[in-house]
């Protein structure tokens, strides 16, 4: 159960990063001459974090289901 809660938290963090990306994309960038510096890498990182959380949550759920 404890691992399920931890992976659910990781999943929620990933979803929050993806949800905040449009807000942060509109923020002023200090170095506007360098395209692709800040907002472009944020969404894939958020999706990866959410994927890790979802897979970990599924594996923890399957382990809990098989032991009971």
NORJOQUI-V304685 format. One record per backbone hydrogen bond with DSSP energy under -1.0 kcal/mol. NH is the residue of the N-H (numbers start at 0). CO is the residue of the C=O. If there is no record, write none. Layout:
nh:NH co:CO
nh:NH co:CO
This chain:
nh:4 co:0
nh:5 co:1
nh:6 co:2
nh:7 co:3
nh:8 co:4
nh:9 co:5
nh:10 co:6
nh:11 co:7
nh:12 co:8
nh:13 co:9
nh:14 co:10
nh:15 co:11
nh:16 co:12
nh:17 co:13
nh:18 co:14
nh:19 co:15
nh:23 co:19
nh:24 co:20
nh:33 co:30
nh:44 co:40
nh:45 co:41
nh:46 co:42
nh:47 co:43
nh:48 co:44
nh:49 co:45
nh:50 co:46
nh:51 co:47
nh:52 co:48
nh:53 co:49
nh:54 co:50
nh:55 co:51
nh:56 co:52
nh:57 co:53
nh:58 co:54
nh:59 co:55
nh:60 co:56
nh:61 co:57
nh:62 co:58
nh:63 co:59
nh:64 co:60
nh:65 co:61
nh:66 co:62
